């Protein structure tokens, strides 16, 4: 452990714990959460570690309060995070929308478990992927990241904080029980090697600051409560000063920017991992644990002589429309394994636009795919 | 008007078990014992809404299910609201003659997290609306089902995974236990009581009384958790009794706003109770003294309420 309490070195830890450590490296010093299987370990780790690095952990009375508290923490000037799973994620939705509307940087870790409702609390699913995009009412852009390993839980939690600060928006880590409870080697580099995007502080004098006046990239700098900046934060439709302006014009201006700041910065936000796509007949497009399980099927298919590539969506939202469109022109089929009845596959299908076949490999959750089922879909796609 | 209430005694308890044995509770689970006693007192003309928590998860999965009565698993936060719906539904169906006129006890069952934290809004709403139902809070003083996280019902000084006795914050839980019975009393409902399975007849009488009164009733039952409190598995009844004898968890009832202490003897030192539990092992003598002072003070307040 380094002097400032950050861990450095090689560790054997599960995905939940790795995410907590990633948050600490990213500078998160406030965590508000509520116990829920299989995300409890994130909160437990933060409860133990935050006091050691001068941060604050609070266990809230429910997930509604947890999400609200991290919005407050972020406005207070502290990088803030919460973690949860299905039922808690549902409870957070209204406050998640408040975070999007008030452009509050924060990170929400969702260790997905099998739903609907209480479902299978201790078992995996990727059933909340569309909820991540559309869960709160109204129109807003979403950034959601899907790690495939404990190492990525560490690294991508840092990425999530960076993106949330850069684009002033809540960022979702859409992990799942398999990755959250998987224990593996996690390498934590020294702080000098970790890239941190600091809060976009106002550069104008205090009396000229407009809290919702965006820079050229559509993102406004953020003054913190108590620093002398005058601001007014509201969930109502507001103008650049932050004051409610309830007209169609103000709505158009604000909401269009909330959507565009994600949509028009897609190239900067989206992270993809590609392998063997050039010359492929079939491309397996997946994310999170399913992408990792698919690797075995891809290997077996390649041994059979099928030309198969991999497109792993490290960020699922915003969706890489252009990339899918381009690939679709060159291949026969996409194979999309996901632990649900077909969510992200709808986006792949939309972007492929009929240029390539789209084969869903569904799974209702409770376990991961049998790689043979994915292999069978690859075979089908190659014919 | 005085209502006649049922008394229970050794030879008068029914052998019927609406909450059957064979559940998945930990060895020595104080909560399962408390639920069993409560169900013996209530009988089978009940409809139960059970929040997510230990009791739900240990008692419901087949083939080990303990419930021989109608039982609904709700969510974590909505037990009192679901019970409100059941009560209103029965009332309407009986009024319209769709089902026979019969008294059915609507029972909400929840742990301390589901009561004092996430479910307090639904509970307050149901108490305020005055539904004729019984809310039983089985308080094991932390989120035990998810692995011992603090709740607002965790006592000061107890170590849990989210309020650990750590290097920087050494005391564990830094806040005092939320006084849920007082919150229930503040709703001006006809009956509020505290109970413990270490005093089985007292518990059964209170649960029965809660079911017999017209309107909402709230019973707060201390349910010793040997796993979370880090005590030997044969100690839960003993520890439960010590909680009462030391004043950590006094037994009392509040009928129409009138307080009555049910066990009122000279208090034993809390140290005897704390020293027997792993969750308090880190406490310094100073902290134990602080807890003693708090308990003495709270007990004096309660006594004053009972005598005024």
Contacts between the chains, C-beta under 8 A, distances in Angstrom:
chain1	res1	chain2	res2	distance
A	33	B	162	8.0
A	34	B	117	7.9
A	34	B	118	7.3
A	35	B	113	7.6
A	35	B	143	4.6
A	35	B	146	4.2
A	35	B	147	7.7
A	35	B	149	4.0
A	35	B	162	6.9
A	36	B	146	6.7
A	37	B	146	5.4
A	40	B	146	5.0
A	40	B	147	6.3
A	40	B	149	6.6
A	40	B	161	7.8
A	43	B	149	7.3
A	43	B	162	5.8
A	44	B	147	7.9
A	44	B	149	7.2
A	44	B	161	4.5
A	44	B	162	5.9
A	47	B	161	6.8
A	47	B	162	4.3
A	47	B	163	6.8
A	47	B	164	6.3
A	48	B	164	5.8
A	48	B	166	6.0
A	51	B	166	6.1
A	51	B	167	7.5
A	51	B	168	3.8
A	51	B	169	5.4
A	52	B	166	7.7
A	52	B	167	6.5
A	52	B	168	6.1
A	57	B	162	7.3
A	59	B	149	6.6
A	59	B	150	5.7
A	59	B	162	4.8
A	59	B	163	7.1
A	61	B	117	4.1
A	61	B	118	6.1
A	61	B	120	7.3
A	61	B	152	6.7
A	62	B	76	7.9
A	62	B	77	6.3
A	62	B	117	6.3
A	62	B	118	3.9
A	87	B	75	6.6
A	87	B	76	6.8
A	91	B	77	7.8
A	117	B	75	7.2
A	118	B	52	6.2
A	118	B	73	7.2
A	118	B	75	7.1
